[in-house]
Amino acid sequence: MQLHTRSCSEVESGDADLYRSAKACYVYIESSNVFSVKVLQALLLIALYEISNAIYPAAYLTVGHCARLGHAMGIHQRSDSPQMLNQVGTWVELEERRRTWWAVIILDRYVNLGGRNRPLACEDAQPEDFLPADDKSWDRGEITVVEPLAVRANTTIEVCPFTRTCQAAHILARVLGHLNDRSSDVDFRCEEAMQLHRTAQALSHTLLNELEQWIEKVYDPTAHLPLFSAIGICYSASLLLYDRYCCSGILGVAGNVEVQQTALSGINEVSRAVLQFAKSIRSAMDLGGALRMSPLVLDCLYQAAANFMWQSRETGNSDLLNMANEILSVLEVLGTRWKAPSAYLSILRNSGGHC
């Protein structure tokens, strides 16, 4: 936990020593055949630290190890897979295992944003799989109704922020699967791309509405930050999808022109939405929300800034470059919290955007 509560300005070489100690401690525990949900949770925290500080390929490998450990324990599928852990005795314990596995899924999807044609470390959630229960009910130990993903796919149903993050990760998984698919025919892929566009768009609209309601209802100026993970992942999924089609020049098949036009307009719309999101992030940081900020917002900032820089280079529009610079300034602010923003800034400034 110390790794996650200290800013970059507070740590130098001691941070690396603490990180190595945490990794060594985990290896010792695992080699002693100690397996528990808490051990997996500790490894998830190490993976999140590696993601937020651009420690690659360690982050990718650690998340994959989290998935394998969850598979070994059997928490990914309680009904049919062998169970290493004792049978749960309470609803709270069952919910904790469910949430832990969803955390593995979320990080696995996020860590695959930067690479293509890589298999996910764990299967996507099935329609019958249950989403997390309401945060407040779980904190109080009150048994509440939990619904499967198929039911909660309806984004109009009010749920907790962690559930929204799970929904966003599910959409991202579908986008990654779509982009890695090479066996389906072009017409099917175009139809699927349009469906993914509509699904991500619906969730992002729901998230923004909930964000506005949360800000209006709660006095705490940083209370809405738990929604930022879901918003960031949803934007990342949309931008990743549009990036594949807006520059591909796929022509000659019915529907492809529509997909390309949707991608071109979508990448502009979402990039501008991310710009507004970046302003919200800066405001939250200024109001003392640094420790509650999610590192899972970083990728969408990077993608949006790269899009603005690319479009500015193609069109000569200085306004687009100003938009990119505004996002870069937010990444600089986040760079006081983690090291990954500095890595993104270095890529953007050296490449000048991409297509």
C-alpha positions in Angstrom: 0.0 0.0 0.0 2.9 2.3 0.6 3.8 2.1 -3.1 0.3 3.5 -4.0 0.2 6.3 -1.4 3.4 8.1 -2.2 3.7 10.6 -5.1 6.6 10.7 -7.5 8.0 13.8 -5.8 8.3 11.9 -2.5 10.2 9.0 -3.7 13.5 8.3 -5.5 15.7 5.3 -5.1 13.7 4.2 -2.0 10.7 3.6 -4.2 12.5 1.1 -6.4 13.8 -0.6 -3.2 10.3 -0.9 -1.8 9.0 -2.2 -5.1 11.7 -4.9 -5.3 11.0 -5.8 -1.7 7.3 -6.2 -2.4 8.0 -8.4 -5.4 10.5 -10.5 -3.4 8.0 -10.9 -0.6 5.3 -12.1 -3.0 7.7 -14.7 -4.5 8.6 -15.9 -1.1 5.0 -16.3 -0.1 4.1 -18.1 -3.3 7.1 -20.4 -3.0 5.9 -21.3 0.5 2.6 -22.6 -1.1 0.6 -20.0 0.6 -2.5 -19.2 -1.5 -5.4 -17.1 -0.6 -7.6 -14.3 -1.9 -5.4 -11.8 0.0 -2.3 -13.1 -1.8 -4.0 -12.5 -5.1 -5.2 -9.1 -4.0 -1.6 -8.2 -3.1 -0.4 -9.3 -6.5 -3.1 -7.1 -8.1 -1.8 -4.1 -6.2 1.7 -4.8 -7.5 0.4 -5.1 -11.0 -1.5 -1.8 -10.7 1.7 -0.1 -9.4 3.6 -1.5 -12.4 0.9 -0.2 -14.8 0.7 3.3 -13.3 4.5 3.6 -13.4 5.1 2.2 -16.8 7.1 -0.8 -15.6 6.8 -3.0 -18.7 6.8 -5.8 -19.6 6.6 -6.6 -15.9 3.0 -5.2 -15.7 1.8 -7.4 -18.5 3.4 -10.4 -17.0 2.2 -9.7 -13.5 -1.4 -9.3 -14.7 -1.1 -12.6 -16.5 0.2 -14.2 -13.3 -2.8 -12.8 -11.5 -5.1 -14.6 -14.0 -3.2 -17.9 -13.6 -3.4 -17.7 -9.8 -7.1 -17.0 -10.0 -7.6 -20.0 -12.3 -5.5 -22.2 -9.9 -7.7 -21.1 -7.0 -10.9 -21.6 -9.0 -12.4 -18.2 -8.2 -13.0 -17.6 -11.9 -15.7 -20.3 -12.0 -17.0 -21.7 -8.8 -19.4 -24.3 -10.3 -17.2 -26.5 -12.5 -13.5 -25.8 -11.9 -11.5 -27.4 -9.1 -11.5 -25.2 -5.9 -8.2 -24.6 -4.0 -9.9 -22.4 -1.4 -12.2 -23.4 1.3 -16.0 -23.2 0.7 -17.2 -19.7 1.4 -19.1 -19.3 4.6 -20.7 -15.9 4.2 -22.1 -13.7 1.4 -19.5 -11.1 2.1 -16.7 -13.6 1.5 -18.3 -14.7 -1.8 -18.7 -11.1 -2.9 -15.0 -10.5 -2.1 -13.9 -13.3 -4.3 -16.2 -12.2 -7.1 -14.8 -8.6 -6.9 -11.2 -9.9 -6.9 -11.7 -11.8 -10.1 -13.4 -8.8 -11.7 -10.3 -6.8 -10.8 -8.2 -9.4 -12.6 -10.4 -9.0 -15.7 -10.3 -5.2 -15.6 -6.5 -5.0 -15.4 -6.0 -7.7 -18.0 -8.1 -5.7 -20.5 -6.4 -2.4 -19.7 -2.8 -3.8 -19.9 -3.7 -5.1 -23.4 -4.6 -1.6 -24.7 -1.1 -0.9 -26.0 -0.6 -4.2 -27.9 -2.3 -6.0 -30.7 -2.9 -9.6 -31.5 -2.1 -10.7 -28.0 -4.4 -13.2 -26.3 -6.1 -12.1 -23.1 -4.9 -13.9 -19.9 -8.5 -14.8 -18.9 -11.7 -15.3 -20.7 -14.3 -12.6 -20.9 -17.2 -12.7 -18.5 -20.2 -14.7 -19.7 -23.8 -13.4 -19.8 -24.7 -15.5 -16.8 -21.7 -14.3 -14.7 -22.7 -12.0 -11.8 -21.5 -8.5 -11.5 -20.4 -6.9 -8.2 -23.0 -6.0 -5.7 -23.7 -2.4 -4.6 -20.7 -1.0 -2.7 -22.6 0.3 0.3 -24.4 -3.0 0.8 -21.2 -4.9 0.7 -19.4 -2.5 3.1 -22.3 -3.0 5.6 -22.4 -6.7 5.0 -26.0 -6.6 3.9 -27.0 -9.3 1.4 -28.4 -7.7 -1.7 -29.6 -8.9 -5.1 -26.8 -9.2 -7.7 -27.7 -9.6 -11.3 -25.8 -11.3 -14.2 -24.0 -9.4 -16.9 -26.8 -10.0 -19.4 -29.2 -8.1 -17.2 -26.8 -5.3 -16.2 -25.8 -4.8 -19.8 -28.8 -2.4 -19.7 -26.8 0.8 -18.9 -29.9 2.6 -17.7 -30.0 0.5 -14.5 -28.4 2.4 -11.6 -25.3 0.6 -10.3 -22.2 1.3 -8.3 -19.0 2.7 -9.9 -17.1 -0.6 -9.6 -19.8 -2.3 -11.6 -19.6 0.4 -14.2 -15.9 -0.2 -14.4 -16.6 -3.9 -15.0 -19.1 -3.0 -17.8 -16.5 -0.8 -19.4 -13.9 -3.5 -19.2 -16.4 -5.9 -20.8 -16.8 -3.5 -23.7 -13.0 -3.1 -24.0 -12.7 -6.9 -24.1 -15.2 -7.1 -27.0 -13.3 -4.3 -28.9 -9.9 -6.1 -28.4 -11.5 -9.4 -29.6 -13.0 -7.6 -32.6 -9.7 -6.0 -33.6 -7.8 -9.3 -33.2 -10.3 -11.2 -35.2 -8.9 -12.3 -38.6 -11.3 -15.1 -39.5 -14.7 -13.2 -39.9 -15.7 -11.8 -43.3 -15.6 -8.0 -43.8 -19.4 -7.5 -43.7 -19.7 -9.2 -40.3 -16.8 -7.2 -39.0 -18.3 -3.9 -40.2 -21.6 -4.8 -38.5 -19.9 -5.8 -35.3 -17.9 -2.6 -35.3 -21.1 -0.5 -35.6 -22.6 -2.5 -32.7 -19.6 -1.9 -30.5 -19.7 1.8 -31.4 -23.3 2.0 -30.3 -22.7 0.0 -27.1 -19.7 2.1 -26.0 -21.5 5.3 -26.9 -24.5 4.3 -24.7 -22.3 3.5 -21.7 -20.3 6.7 -22.0 -23.6 8.7 -22.1 -24.8 6.9 -19.0 -21.5 7.5 -17.2 -21.6 11.2 -18.0 -25.2 11.5 -16.7 -24.3 9.7 -13.5 -21.2 11.9 -13.1 -23.4 15.1 -13.3 -25.9 13.7 -10.8 -23.2 12.7 -8.4 -21.6 16.1 -8.5 -25.0 17.7 -7.9 -25.9 15.5 -5.0 -22.6 15.1 -3.1 -20.9 18.0 -1.4 -17.4 16.3 -1.5 -15.7 17.7 -4.6 -13.8 14.5 -5.1 -16.6 12.0 -4.3 -17.3 11.4 -8.0 -13.7 10.1 -8.7 -14.7 6.4 -8.5 -16.5 6.8 -11.8 -13.3 8.0 -13.5 -12.0 4.4 -14.1 -15.1 3.4 -16.0 -15.1 6.6 -18.0 -11.5 6.3 -18.9 -11.7 2.7 -20.0 -14.9 3.4 -22.0 -13.2 6.2 -23.9 -10.1 4.1 -24.5 -12.2 1.3 -26.0 -14.0 3.8 -28.3 -10.8 5.5 -29.5 -9.1 2.1 -30.1 -12.0 1.0 -32.2 -12.2 4.2 -34.2 -8.4 4.3 -34.7 -8.5 1.0 -36.6 -11.1 2.2 -39.1 -10.6 5.9 -39.6 -7.2 5.6 -41.3 -7.5 2.1 -42.8 -9.1 3.1 -46.1 -11.2 0.0 -46.2 -13.3 0.3 -49.3 -15.2 -1.8 -51.7 -17.7 -3.6 -49.5 -21.1 -2.3 -48.6 -21.1 -0.8 -45.1 -17.4 0.0 -45.0 -17.9 3.6 -46.0 -20.4 4.0 -43.2 -17.9 2.4 -40.7 -15.1 4.7 -41.8 -17.3 7.8 -41.6 -18.5 6.8 -38.2 -14.9 6.2 -37.1 -13.8 9.6 -38.4 -16.6 11.5 -36.6 -16.4 9.3 -33.6 -12.7 9.8 -33.0 -13.2 13.6 -33.2 -16.2 13.5 -30.8 -14.6 11.2 -28.2 -11.3 13.1 -28.4 -13.1 16.3 -27.5 -15.0 14.5 -24.8 -11.6 13.3 -23.4 -10.4 16.9 -23.4 -13.3 17.9 -21.2 -12.6 14.8 -19.1 -9.0 16.0 -18.7 -10.2 19.3 -17.4 -12.3 17.4 -14.8 -9.2 15.5 -13.8 -7.2 18.6 -13.4 -9.9 20.2 -11.2 -10.1 17.0 -9.1 -6.3 17.1 -8.7 -6.4 20.7 -7.7 -9.0 20.0 -5.1 -6.9 17.3 -3.4 -8.1 14.2 -5.2 -4.6 12.9 -6.2 -4.8 9.8 -3.9 -8.3 9.0 -5.2 -7.4 9.4 -8.9 -7.3 6.2 -11.0 -4.3 5.5 -13.2 -6.8 3.8 -15.6 -7.6 7.2 -17.1 -4.1 7.6 -18.6 -4.6 5.7 -21.8 -7.6 7.7 -23.0 -5.6 10.9 -22.4 -2.7 9.6 -24.4 -4.9 8.4 -27.3 -6.9 11.7 -27.5 -3.7 13.8 -27.4 -2.2 11.7 -30.2 -5.3 12.1 -32.3 -5.3 15.9 -31.9 -1.6 16.0 -32.8 -2.1 13.8 -35.8 -5.0 15.8 -37.1 -3.2 19.1 -36.5 -0.3 17.8 -38.5 -2.6 16.7 -41.4 -4.7 19.9 -41.5 -2.4 22.6 -40.1 -5.2 23.6 -37.6 -3.4 25.2 -34.6 -6.6 24.8 -32.5 -6.2 21.1 -32.6 -2.6 21.4 -31.4 -3.8 23.6 -28.5 -6.3 20.9 -27.5 -3.5 18.4 -27.5 -1.3 20.6 -25.5 -4.0 21.1 -22.9 -4.2 17.3 -22.4 -0.4 17.1 -22.3 -0.5 19.7 -19.4 -2.9 17.4 -17.5 -0.6 14.5 -18.1 2.2 16.6 -16.6 0.1 17.2 -13.5 -0.6 13.4 -13.2 3.1 12.9 -13.6 3.5 14.2 -10.0 1.5 11.1 -9.0 2.8 8.3 -11.2 5.6 7.8 -13.7 3.5 6.5 -16.6 2.3 10.0 -17.6 5.9 11.0 -18.3 6.4 7.9 -20.5 3.3 8.9 -22.5 4.5 12.5 -22.8 7.9 11.3 -24.1 6.2 9.1 -26.8 3.9 12.0 -27.8 6.6 14.6 -28.0 8.9 12.3 -30.0 6.4 11.0 -32.4 4.1 14.0 -32.9 0.9 11.8 -32.9 0.0 8.8 -35.1 -2.4 7.4 -37.6 
